[in-house]
């Protein structure tokens, strides 16, 4: 007679199941994995658990009701958000910007002058420099002819702004070459009669004057105070091949500022207030000094205060606990950038503002897990027990990796948190949880590349990049070339793509270079994973010394990443630590450590009870 026990690991992103027969000896029969439903540690998880259990049971041709026991982990929710450095809304006073960076601007150089429509050229004097605005209704030949006539009349045309995509064609027909920015969709919003500057860089180069606040100050004769206001403009134009900046009358735009605020860290004996503007390094240094943390709050009426209040409110509602009982037991802060819309712009421009990304780990009572266990028991008619803290059971699962032995440290790198545990030769286990893991990396990639697409950011995190060089070959980010027998889709030509598989290429709809995308991806992983791994090992290692650890096993979804294990191993090699991805039960890779550990822990508990009896 078989006695089936299921271990269920509820993660931030996935729910994993392991089923074993524990009647005599421990014999694992099957496993499964599914998407977590709802926020980890809430009643919404039950639907995902049921689906994962059904899949696993089908593998061995039994029904859920044939299980004797279901063991679930003590799930700790993690919520990530971004607290901006200085402002919620970037407001540009005294200027309007067209910074959309068209693919084919005309000419090169910089032109400064007053904005006028093409029809007004005949009324201009020869003394005043002008920038000509050309709507789409004017064809390229007519536009070029009128500009040449104006040149013949000694009109000082320094640049042009064009609604259509005719920049190069117009420039090729001119007697005098000028910088031309085209594809300006909302040309009717360009203010007329205002001082403007147009800059176009040569092919393969980026603009230098309009992306420099002092260059803008020179062009528009700005005071030091006015120069401070144009810093976001300069930032937003960095990396562009072309741009237009137009000075508008005073008072067009009003300024509204909401400060980032202060982070309030409460330790066992004291508390500290750290301004978000001081950056992540200061925050994390103070966190280390005050560790362990009892709670974290934010200054009222500020960005960070609002963020942490939202975290408490959401968790209070989801877990049916009083908001006073919701405590934040850990945070991870990293420096990043966040795109902010430029108010006053006419082409949907944004500026990358300095920001601090925060992941907060919420400490909840056991009550939510007991509620999950009760609901699951009612739906399955199977006894459900809460089997223990994730990291503690993950250690037992990790020890099924061939070649491992005690003492050992596991690093369970999930979607929302990094859980670590140390098991001594005498089976004593210590564990700790840290906020921040895979989901935070996705958030950073999404923010810093200005994607506004979490799914795309997730794919950029998980898969390598390539450039489609022709319709029959791609060049990977590491320089290797892959050739195809069949023609690729023509829409992919010259595009940067995500390589999910050799025949599944996802185009990236941004103008970032492949080098830039790769840099953001790797830096995001280093900021989160490498930082958290070092924190975890210092906290969990004997005498808090990383060098005292010999063996480290990486488990969890993020350990499957194509570059994270290598990055972590490289970092830990500086400390003489042997590190690698786990292979749970010799066949699961780094997956299923917690689910496997839950079953092992249950098996050991019933057999120790038998031996005592």
Steps between C-alpha positions, in 0.01 A plus 500: 500500500641835398483814710526809281622833638507821294733790571375835365726803462305824449739747338455857379486389137455121498347225714694171505390155613691182591320172579663202673403165648604502869347166611832320546793677343482847347434466128424806287248433227438825308515879494322793336520875466232764435448875524422644844155655512472822701765647727708243684366424848133582426184293450518561123793252498263204542387498135862472381575229759203294378614519137857400590376210716268376223786504247729305734233245590415440135865410436466196729133428422354585840251760620568774753277323756741202483764713675544439872656837589573830326788706646516870413777750571482803725478760224630852558361765262731751332391818322727716279450866401696807398553807713624782279787717601362851491171549316191316387460708189776655298385850414696705251448873529594736224549238231340250267682207352479275199731216582354204317822428307376416145681232299589721206566865590652717231829690498711552809616769742302739719267783401354769727221740404134601526236244394294600193279317249629439147241742355640785713849485346412762237420753775830458688794737503848382425632591846301264720597128531195275466405133530245394242201281602367286210162317534425167325274662237810657340679243283878467516562656156293811578668533840850476350419754226363757748799457731739549205311816394538632854873421493526697172332797680762474778248383762694345789334158531698309763291178525163338420234302687301265273180309568552232236797263458663709229800635692770335288320555167449871569860544615636331184328769287621804695768744382604542863489203736330555836402268789147362444293303756208316340213268607364762745140373517354783711649783299195716576613506864835658413481856636570759230711812530706345780874457530594142416805281441527200268795260516579202277811288552685316227419132436618283789538799734275662761418866563737694727356850551132446583578199723730720710333739751781749443449469126132588550603790724730629225238469225218663699713735714371350825576612854644247749152459653341443157774246418386286795152474343631366169701212650215248435490615135872437459469159667208398280696583185816306587564235234275663237627562149270802466285731711315830518470725803262798491482776758146601590368801690526514878208358692389243243560213738464489877727289715379237751745303713437206732818409689638148516502527878679316776517130574458422871681182611410362842748261658482318835644797695494805275361646180651702217356731235674489162401732211435302183712758314806364685482190280492126552853460642423725798165326557651150493791602726255633760289186465805284575583709810146467640448133408278320597218731392167516685323718245549754219280803433522811280454871555136602467401690185799380298561243228664245726238552772223438247673191364544330837149594608369333181699188586345485848151574369517232229633235740245596765215453251641178353571333834201642695735632767503836672736740324678545835596132492665526157873558551775533241783272606747578221559731203738502209587838352686542169576809293323513166336731246134550428346662190291807580278676248614848415211743541506766231637266236327454166617151405444288813853552628626358827801559721689229690499614862718357775301271726533247777329166443368336816390142565324453833451169676187493711491305823160343558361276772445128454129564463503550117677166447256328733215648296656366179545158660137494617361601159721246320392228743133580436546481123715185488364309806866424575683587823714815444787597728733800496836334460741774592698803391607493136874523547506230770327243282688618188824388669368146531395508136840637391683217677350259244734662245773247414840597641370713788539445873465685827598766605342688212335832411206520260394815321142477383468772237135545417282765343447721805760406758840347557477237774814349647569228752805338661499140617781383727648154521274441803184587301455839666333740257499880496314696234430855393285675237595806299277714282573522129559242227383427144194727493707796613748440217208501255375827652844663460533390135149623423567835667851573372420410138166685514316195362168526682464127430570261790477186281762637259725599792463145638609353166800737483598379848469130416639463146808611300491778241594507135511733200332391176778577249324359194192295421713186536719565806503653848798600714468422870608751765815289562602530133397150385307481172202275427404431135152401382403285201162672470453875472413688819202733517595822319362709792793372712771632266759718682301466826622406846321184609457275803593141413249282689599216270672475164164542324330730752640852463325786681578850362579770758303818412756752626789686343743387769813328370549132578796602719279735703226237550758241606665745740166588666411129530832397657524803730144438622590140585819606676319770700240252626644148497866558578414757770244268661722191481781681684248629760359152546836328540627758750184451708490122484869401498677392822640813670345704213808426291434402137844333481391246764247353254624215279198388297217712363211352301277727289135396476177668386372633168766767457774234530384379156594836346752480216751731674411548871676184635815597311485859636453379858769231473742757363426740788532228766826370350664808653418350841615145419143364502391204283168594346274341242138434401328215682366187335215398731457120524759476222249588230309824577782752462464791749119468498284325760737537801232627740230257384748209528621623839143516635450131415837404651427695819161326533656156438768563762241620751275191470796262520648674803156473662495128420847449645404685819179298526 
